[in-house]
Amino acid sequence: MPAQDKPNDDLRLFSDVIEELGEGDDPKLKLEELVAAFGERGFGAMILILSMLALLPWPPGGKAVFAVPIILMSLELAFQRSSIWLPRWALRTSISRPAYRAGVSRIMKTVRYVENLTQPRLPLLTGEVADTVTGLVCVLLAVIMALPIPFGDALPGIALVFFALGMMQRDGVAILLGALATGACGLYLFLIWHTVSEIAHHAAGWFSGVLP
C-alpha cells in the first residue's frame, strides 16, 4: 500500500489549522506548536491568531502573554526576516488547550466568514516596503494592547487582526482597514489622555483651594 502524502499546511485553510491545533493530546498548547503549524504563512497567521486570542477576556496581565511574541514577530517582519525566530522561553509559552478550544469555538464563525472575504489585491500595500511599515505599526499596537488602559486592548487588537489578515492573504483592503482601526486607537488614546489631564488639573485646583 503506497504511503500517503503529508498534507501541506500552506495549502490548508487558516481556519482548519487553528481548529486542528485544539485536538492535540498535550493539555498545554505551546507557542512552538503554533509556529510549526502555519509553515510559510507564519508571520501573518501567528499575529492573527495571537491577536484574536488576546481579544478574549483574560486575567490581569494576560494580554502581555500575547503581546510579547507579537512584538518580536512584528520586528522580524519589519526587518524582512523570511521565517519566524523566537527565543526558547517564548516558544515554551503555553495556554491550556481546553481554554484554546473554548476561545476558538467563539470566534470560528467570524474567522470563516472573514476568510472567505479576503483575497490578494492592492499589491502596493502588501509588498516588502509595506511589510516594514506594517511590522513597525504592529509593534506599537501590541505595546498599547498590553498597557492597563480601560477598554484599551480592543482597538489595537482589532487593528492587529486586520493587519495580520492583510499580510497572510496579501489583501491590501485588510491593510487599509487596519490603518483605520489604528487611527481610531490613536484617537481613543488621545481622548483618554485629555480626560485624565483634565481630571488631574481640576483635582490640583481643588486641592490648592482647600489647603492653606
N, C-alpha and C positions, 0 to 999 in steps of 0.2 A: 504493500500500500504506500503510495508516494506521500512524502511529508508535505503538510500544508504550509503555505507561506504565512509568515507572521504578518498580521495586519499593520499597515503603515499608519502610524499615529498622525502623520502630517496630512493624511487624506481623510481621516475621520472628522466628523463634525465636532466642534468645540464642546457642544452640549453633551454629546455622547461620552467624551473623555471625562468631563467633570462628574458625570453620573457614575461612571465605572470606577473612579477613584474612591468612591464611598463603599465599594464592595470588598475591599481587602480584608484579610483575616486579622491583621495587626490592629489593636484597638486605638492606636495612635497613627495619625496621618502626618508624616514628616514632610517638610518643605522639599527635601531632596527627591521624594517620590513625585511631587507635583512637577518639579523641573524636568525630571526624566520623562514624564508622561506627554509633554507637549512638544518635544522634539524641536524642529527648526522654527516653530511658531513661538518659541519661548518667551521673548520679552513681552509682546502684546498679550499673549494668553496668561502669563503669570501675573502681570499687573492687573489684568481684568479680573481674574478670579480672586486675588487678594483684596482688590478694591470692593468687589461685591460682598465678600465675607465681612469686610470692615464696616459695611453699611448696616450690618445686623447689630442688635443690642448686645454689648459685652460689658463685663465689669470694668470699673475704673482702671485705666492703664492698658486695657485690652487692645485698643486701637494701635498702640505702639508696636505690638507684635507684628502687625501687618504693615505698618508704616516703614519700619526699618528696612526690610527686604525690598519694598517698593522704591525707597530712596536709592539703595545700592544698585538695583537693576536699571533705574532711570538714568543714573550717572553713567553706567556702562553703555546704555543706548546712546546717550549724548556724545560719548567718546568713540562711537562707532565700533564697539565690540561686536563680533559676529555670533558669539554664543554667550550664554549666561555663566558668570562665575560668582559664587557666593562663598564666604568663609565657612569653615566646617561648623562653627557654632550656629550660624544662621541656617544651614542645611538641616541641622538636628532639631530646629524649632518645630514643634508639632502642636496639633489640636486633636481633640477627641474625635475619632471617626464618626461615632453616633451624632455628635454635635454638628460635624461637617455635613452628614446626610440630612439632618433636620434643616440646616441652613439652606442647602442646595435645593431641597424639595420646595422651599418657599419662593425661590427665585427662578426655578426651572422654566415655568411657563413664560415668564418675561424674557429669559435668555433665548429660548427657541424662537419667540416672536421677533426679537431684535436681530437675531442671527439671520433670519430669512429676509430681513430688510436691507442688510449690508451687502455691498458689492464693491469691487475695485472701481474707483472714479476719482476725478480731480488729482491726478498723479503728482502735480506740483506740491501738494500738501502732504505727500507721503514718501518723498524722496529722502536722500541722505541728509541734506541740509535741514529739511523739515523735521527729520527724526532727532537731530541735535537740539533744535529748539523745543520740540515736544518733550524730549527727555528732561531738559532743564526745568520746564514748566511743571512736569510731573514731580520733580524733586520738591519744588516749592509747595505743591498741593499736598504731598504726603506729609511734609513737616506741619502744615496747617491742620491736617486731619488729626495728627497726634496731639495737638495742643488742647488743653482743657477749656475750650470755648463753648459756651452754651449753644447747642444745636449747630456747632461749627464744623462738625465732621461730615454732615450730609452733603453739602455743596461740593467740597473738594473731592469727596468720594464719587459723586455723580460725574464730575468733570474727568476724574481718572478713568472711570468706566468708558466714557465716550472716547477719550484719547487711546485707551487700550484697544477698543474695538477698531478704531481707525488704523492703528498700527498693524493689528492682526489681519484685518480684512483689506488693508490698503484702500480704505474708504475715506476720501477727503471730506465728505459731508459729516461723518462722525467726528473728524478732527475739528471742523468748524463748530459743531455743537459743543465739543469740549472747550473750545475757546470762549464760547458764550457762557458756559457754566463757570469758567474761570473768572470771567468778568463779573458775574453775579456774586461769586465768592469774594472777590475783592471789594465789591460794593457793600456786602454784608459785614465784612471786617471793618470797613471804614465807619459804618453806622454803629457798630459795637464800640469802636474806639471813641467815636464822637460822644456816644451816650455815657460811657464811663468817664470821659474827661469832664462832661457837663456835671455829672453827679459829684465828682471829686471837687470841682470848682465851687459848687453850691455848698457842699459839706464844709469846705475850708472857710467860705464866707460866714456860714452859720457859727462855726466854732470861734472865729475871730470876733463875732458879735457877742458871744456868750462869755468867753474868757476875758478876764480883766486885762 
